[in-house]
């Protein structure tokens, strides 16, 4: 009888965060591949980037909920102890850089090519995000499999929540994929002009 409430409190929150993190690691690895070959994989870069928005939002919400419950004195969260000290220090940077990466990415998708300053901000915020989030992952990586794949009360429900969030991301990505067309045409034109200059030289 005691398992239910515990699983729906700090433990349930922790496991939901872990499952979401596993999904994000897979999706972010795919996004990383597109960065390595951004010209031919630009459409995929945009697709995966938009797909990431709902799962990233879920991760920020579940993590933020734990912080909020701890710092507002919820007994069961206080008894579990404070978040890791590194996470408390990194949390503002992770949140701000995450918002910056996705906001600038969505802005570029909506506005189209020709906004070099926004491209620069997107790249700079990504570098900051990569460093902050990389440290965040290293703190949790050893415990992540045990938390994410543990069975027990609420496991199916948490998996369903994450699955639905990823599916929502897929729907968002499909609905906005046409906005990548100006960028793919711009990249093709830029590549063709560069090739033409090389021939002339």
C-alpha atoms as a printed R data frame, in Angstrom:
    type eleno elety resid chain resno      x      y       z
1   ATOM     1    CA   UNK     A     1  0.000  0.000   0.000
2   ATOM     2    CA   UNK     A     2  2.886  2.357   0.657
3   ATOM     3    CA   UNK     A     3  4.367  1.905  -2.821
4   ATOM     4    CA   UNK     A     4  1.659  3.839  -4.656
5   ATOM     5    CA   UNK     A     5  2.024  7.239  -2.981
6   ATOM     6    CA   UNK     A     6  5.817  7.019  -3.003
7   ATOM     7    CA   UNK     A     7  5.871  6.193  -6.722
8   ATOM     8    CA   UNK     A     8  3.537  9.071  -7.480
9   ATOM     9    CA   UNK     A     9  5.675 11.493  -5.428
10  ATOM    10    CA   UNK     A    10  9.447 12.044  -5.576
11  ATOM    11    CA   UNK     A    11 10.162  8.548  -6.937
12  ATOM    12    CA   UNK     A    12  7.559  8.842  -9.646
13  ATOM    13    CA   UNK     A    13  8.848 12.278 -10.589
14  ATOM    14    CA   UNK     A    14 12.423 11.008 -10.657
15  ATOM    15    CA   UNK     A    15 11.526  8.073 -12.903
16  ATOM    16    CA   UNK     A    16  9.474 10.208 -15.274
17  ATOM    17    CA   UNK     A    17 12.445 12.564 -15.566
18  ATOM    18    CA   UNK     A    18 14.767  9.612 -16.240
19  ATOM    19    CA   UNK     A    19 12.571  8.102 -18.977
20  ATOM    20    CA   UNK     A    20 12.273 11.490 -20.625
21  ATOM    21    CA   UNK     A    21 16.041 11.923 -20.404
22  ATOM    22    CA   UNK     A    22 16.641  8.598 -22.180
23  ATOM    23    CA   UNK     A    23 14.306  9.615 -25.006
24  ATOM    24    CA   UNK     A    24 16.071 12.981 -25.238
25  ATOM    25    CA   UNK     A    25 19.531 11.405 -25.375
26  ATOM    26    CA   UNK     A    26 18.472  9.301 -28.375
27  ATOM    27    CA   UNK     A    27 16.849 12.257 -30.150
28  ATOM    28    CA   UNK     A    28 19.745 14.589 -29.374
29  ATOM    29    CA   UNK     A    29 22.182 12.006 -30.755
30  ATOM    30    CA   UNK     A    30 20.200 12.060 -34.006
31  ATOM    31    CA   UNK     A    31 20.273 15.854 -34.007
32  ATOM    32    CA   UNK     A    32 24.025 15.736 -33.428
33  ATOM    33    CA   UNK     A    33 24.456 13.571 -36.534
34  ATOM    34    CA   UNK     A    34 22.624 16.176 -38.618
35  ATOM    35    CA   UNK     A    35 24.961 18.884 -37.315
36  ATOM    36    CA   UNK     A    36 27.972 16.917 -38.543
37  ATOM    37    CA   UNK     A    37 26.557 17.047 -42.088
38  ATOM    38    CA   UNK     A    38 24.282 20.066 -41.905
39  ATOM    39    CA   UNK     A    39 24.054 20.820 -45.636
40  ATOM    40    CA   UNK     A    40 22.661 17.471 -46.863
41  ATOM    41    CA   UNK     A    41 20.761 16.819 -43.612
42  ATOM    42    CA   UNK     A    42 19.274 20.271 -43.059
43  ATOM    43    CA   UNK     A    43 15.670 19.082 -43.418
44  ATOM    44    CA   UNK     A    44 16.325 16.337 -40.881
45  ATOM    45    CA   UNK     A    45 17.986 18.883 -38.574
46  ATOM    46    CA   UNK     A    46 14.831 20.984 -38.651
47  ATOM    47    CA   UNK     A    47 12.550 17.962 -38.260
48  ATOM    48    CA   UNK     A    48 14.363 16.522 -35.232
49  ATOM    49    CA   UNK     A    49 14.776 19.990 -33.720
50  ATOM    50    CA   UNK     A    50 11.039 20.623 -33.793
51  ATOM    51    CA   UNK     A    51 10.326 17.077 -32.587
52  ATOM    52    CA   UNK     A    52 12.482 17.770 -29.534
53  ATOM    53    CA   UNK     A    53 10.399 20.691 -28.290
54  ATOM    54    CA   UNK     A    54  7.630 18.757 -26.452
55  ATOM    55    CA   UNK     A    55 10.008 16.207 -24.811
56  ATOM    56    CA   UNK     A    56 12.378 19.014 -23.759
57  ATOM    57    CA   UNK     A    57  9.401 20.880 -22.286
58  ATOM    58    CA   UNK     A    58  8.378 17.754 -20.354
59  ATOM    59    CA   UNK     A    59 11.936 17.333 -19.024
60  ATOM    60    CA   UNK     A    60 12.114 20.949 -17.869
61  ATOM    61    CA   UNK     A    61  8.671 20.659 -16.285
62  ATOM    62    CA   UNK     A    62  9.436 17.450 -14.375
63  ATOM    63    CA   UNK     A    63 12.811 18.741 -13.167
64  ATOM    64    CA   UNK     A    64 11.392 22.144 -12.312
65  ATOM    65    CA   UNK     A    65  8.576 20.487 -10.361
66  ATOM    66    CA   UNK     A    66 11.078 18.677  -8.166
67  ATOM    67    CA   UNK     A    67 12.998 21.915  -7.496
68  ATOM    68    CA   UNK     A    68  9.786 23.754  -6.712
69  ATOM    69    CA   UNK     A    69  8.501 21.053  -4.343
70  ATOM    70    CA   UNK     A    70 11.829 20.872  -2.515
71  ATOM    71    CA   UNK     A    71 12.261 24.609  -2.077
72  ATOM    72    CA   UNK     A    72  8.630 25.127  -1.019
73  ATOM    73    CA   UNK     A    73  9.143 22.569   1.749
74  ATOM    74    CA   UNK     A    74  7.026 19.626   0.556
75  ATOM    75    CA   UNK     A    75  7.965 17.003   3.226
76  ATOM    76    CA   UNK     A    76  8.504 13.967   0.979
77  ATOM    77    CA   UNK     A    77 10.724 15.997  -1.360
78  ATOM    78    CA   UNK     A    78 12.673 17.546   1.514
79  ATOM    79    CA   UNK     A    79 13.288 14.076   2.979
80  ATOM    80    CA   UNK     A    80 14.839 12.967  -0.320
81  ATOM    81    CA   UNK     A    81 17.415 15.713   0.126
82  ATOM    82    CA   UNK     A    82 18.360 18.670  -2.068
83  ATOM    83    CA   UNK     A    83 19.180 18.306  -5.753
84  ATOM    84    CA   UNK     A    84 22.846 17.696  -6.518
85  ATOM    85    CA   UNK     A    85 24.868 20.854  -5.860
86  ATOM    86    CA   UNK     A    86 26.170 20.942  -9.447
87  ATOM    87    CA   UNK     A    87 22.615 20.744 -10.746
88  ATOM    88    CA   UNK     A    88 21.559 23.644  -8.544
89  ATOM    89    CA   UNK     A    89 24.404 25.726  -9.938
90  ATOM    90    CA   UNK     A    90 23.824 24.673 -13.543
91  ATOM    91    CA   UNK     A    91 20.030 24.787 -13.541
92  ATOM    92    CA   UNK     A    92 19.634 28.468 -14.551
93  ATOM    93    CA   UNK     A    93 22.226 28.109 -17.332
94  ATOM    94    CA   UNK     A    94 20.639 24.899 -18.633
95  ATOM    95    CA   UNK     A    95 17.171 26.452 -18.693
96  ATOM    96    CA   UNK     A    96 18.259 29.744 -20.272
97  ATOM    97    CA   UNK     A    97 20.488 28.129 -22.900
98  ATOM    98    CA   UNK     A    98 17.819 25.548 -23.739
99  ATOM    99    CA   UNK     A    99 15.268 28.284 -24.255
100 ATOM   100    CA   UNK     A   100 17.776 30.279 -26.326
101 ATOM   101    CA   UNK     A   101 18.659 27.346 -28.611
102 ATOM   102    CA   UNK     A   102 15.057 26.495 -29.390
103 ATOM   103    CA   UNK     A   103 13.802 30.077 -29.544
104 ATOM   104    CA   UNK     A   104 16.495 31.085 -32.027
105 ATOM   105    CA   UNK     A   105 15.948 27.876 -34.004
106 ATOM   106    CA   UNK     A   106 12.209 28.474 -34.262
107 ATOM   107    CA   UNK     A   107 12.902 32.122 -35.100
108 ATOM   108    CA   UNK     A   108 15.206 31.144 -37.957
109 ATOM   109    CA   UNK     A   109 12.648 28.675 -39.237
110 ATOM   110    CA   UNK     A   110  9.888 31.284 -39.165
111 ATOM   111    CA   UNK     A   111 11.937 34.156 -40.616
112 ATOM   112    CA   UNK     A   112 13.948 32.222 -43.192
113 ATOM   113    CA   UNK     A   113 17.500 32.890 -44.427
114 ATOM   114    CA   UNK     A   114 19.124 36.295 -44.266
115 ATOM   115    CA   UNK     A   115 19.340 36.812 -40.500
116 ATOM   116    CA   UNK     A   116 23.028 36.313 -39.765
117 ATOM   117    CA   UNK     A   117 22.843 37.738 -36.242
118 ATOM   118    CA   UNK     A   118 20.171 35.218 -35.298
119 ATOM   119    CA   UNK     A   119 22.242 32.408 -36.820
120 ATOM   120    CA   UNK     A   120 25.146 33.549 -34.643
121 ATOM   121    CA   UNK     A   121 22.973 33.551 -31.541
122 ATOM   122    CA   UNK     A   122 21.695 30.084 -32.384
123 ATOM   123    CA   UNK     A   123 25.236 28.739 -32.693
124 ATOM   124    CA   UNK     A   124 26.501 30.513 -29.572
125 ATOM   125    CA   UNK     A   125 23.567 29.377 -27.429
126 ATOM   126    CA   UNK     A   126 24.091 25.824 -28.679
127 ATOM   127    CA   UNK     A   127 27.720 25.844 -27.495
128 ATOM   128    CA   UNK     A   128 26.665 27.091 -24.041
129 ATOM   129    CA   UNK     A   129 23.812 24.573 -23.933
130 ATOM   130    CA   UNK     A   130 26.113 21.699 -24.945
131 ATOM   131    CA   UNK     A   131 28.575 22.432 -22.131
132 ATOM   132    CA   UNK     A   132 25.914 22.954 -19.449
133 ATOM   133    CA   UNK     A   133 23.767 19.998 -20.486
134 ATOM   134    CA   UNK     A   134 26.800 17.738 -20.910
135 ATOM   135    CA   UNK     A   135 27.753 18.358 -17.288
136 ATOM   136    CA   UNK     A   136 24.128 17.776 -16.264
137 ATOM   137    CA   UNK     A   137 24.060 14.390 -18.046
138 ATOM   138    CA   UNK     A   138 27.369 13.292 -16.504
139 ATOM   139    CA   UNK     A   139 25.939 13.772 -13.011
140 ATOM   140    CA   UNK     A   140 23.040 11.392 -13.752
141 ATOM   141    CA   UNK     A   141 24.365  8.963 -16.350
142 ATOM   142    CA   UNK     A   142 25.161  6.100 -13.946
143 ATOM   143    CA   UNK     A   143 21.735  6.107 -12.304
144 ATOM   144    CA   UNK     A   144 19.766  6.778 -15.468
145 ATOM   145    CA   UNK     A   145 19.233  3.194 -16.759
146 ATOM   146    CA   UNK     A   146 18.103  1.869 -13.380
147 ATOM   147    CA   UNK     A   147 15.592  4.675 -12.935
148 ATOM   148    CA   UNK     A   148 14.309  4.768 -16.505
149 ATOM   149    CA   UNK     A   149 13.771  1.047 -16.984
150 ATOM   150    CA   UNK     A   150 12.584  0.089 -13.500
151 ATOM   151    CA   UNK     A   151  9.216 -1.617 -13.286
152 ATOM   152    CA   UNK     A   152  6.684 -0.846 -10.608
153 ATOM   153    CA   UNK     A   153  3.631  1.232  -9.853
154 ATOM   154    CA   UNK     A   154  2.995  3.844 -12.544
155 ATOM   155    CA   UNK     A   155  5.741  2.623 -14.929
156 ATOM   156    CA   UNK     A   156  3.371  2.128 -17.856
157 ATOM   157    CA   UNK     A   157  1.709  5.458 -17.240
158 ATOM   158    CA   UNK     A   158  5.030  7.284 -17.242
159 ATOM   159    CA   UNK     A   159  6.132  5.506 -20.403
160 ATOM   160    CA   UNK     A   160  2.811  6.438 -22.029
161 ATOM   161    CA   UNK     A   161  3.286 10.105 -21.084
162 ATOM   162    CA   UNK     A   162  6.761 10.196 -22.638
163 ATOM   163    CA   UNK     A   163  5.592  8.306 -25.735
164 ATOM   164    CA   UNK     A   164  2.694 10.702 -26.266
165 ATOM   165    CA   UNK     A   165  5.046 13.639 -25.825
166 ATOM   166    CA   UNK     A   166  7.400 12.276 -28.501
167 ATOM   167    CA   UNK     A   167  4.424 11.646 -30.805
168 ATOM   168    CA   UNK     A   168  3.280 15.223 -30.222
169 ATOM   169    CA   UNK     A   169  6.777 16.320 -31.191
170 ATOM   170    CA   UNK     A   170  6.537 14.262 -34.366
171 ATOM   171    CA   UNK     A   171  3.231 15.916 -35.253
172 ATOM   172    CA   UNK     A   172  4.733 19.344 -34.618
173 ATOM   173    CA   UNK     A   173  7.773 18.489 -36.743
174 ATOM   174    CA   UNK     A   174  5.647 17.256 -39.648
175 ATOM   175    CA   UNK     A   175  3.392 20.308 -39.520
176 ATOM   176    CA   UNK     A   176  6.340 22.717 -39.693
177 ATOM   177    CA   UNK     A   177  8.652 20.823 -42.050
178 ATOM   178    CA   UNK     A   178  7.562 22.906 -45.057
179 ATOM   179    CA   UNK     A   179  9.146 25.936 -43.354
180 ATOM   180    CA   UNK     A   180 12.548 24.339 -43.966
181 ATOM   181    CA   UNK     A   181 12.159 24.687 -47.749
182 ATOM   182    CA   UNK     A   182 13.554 28.258 -47.955
183 ATOM   183    CA   UNK     A   183 16.604 27.093 -46.008
184 ATOM   184    CA   UNK     A   184 17.232 24.035 -48.177
185 ATOM   185    CA   UNK     A   185 16.929 26.194 -51.328
186 ATOM   186    CA   UNK     A   186 19.297 28.743 -49.799
187 ATOM   187    CA   UNK     A   187 21.828 26.039 -48.925
188 ATOM   188    CA   UNK     A   188 21.590 24.527 -52.427
189 ATOM   189    CA   UNK     A   189 22.044 27.947 -54.035
190 ATOM   190    CA   UNK     A   190 24.953 28.806 -51.749
191 ATOM   191    CA   UNK     A   191 26.594 25.465 -52.518
192 ATOM   192    CA   UNK     A   192 26.096 25.952 -56.258
193 ATOM   193    CA   UNK     A   193 27.611 29.454 -56.133
194 ATOM   194    CA   UNK     A   194 30.613 28.168 -54.175
195 ATOM   195    CA   UNK     A   195 31.124 25.374 -56.709
196 ATOM   196    CA   UNK     A   196 30.886 27.895 -59.575
197 ATOM   197    CA   UNK     A   197 33.513 30.128 -57.959
198 ATOM   198    CA   UNK     A   198 35.828 27.153 -57.526
199 ATOM   199    CA   UNK     A   199 35.509 26.350 -61.225
200 ATOM   200    CA   UNK     A   200 36.298 29.946 -62.188
201 ATOM   201    CA   UNK     A   201 39.333 29.970 -59.931
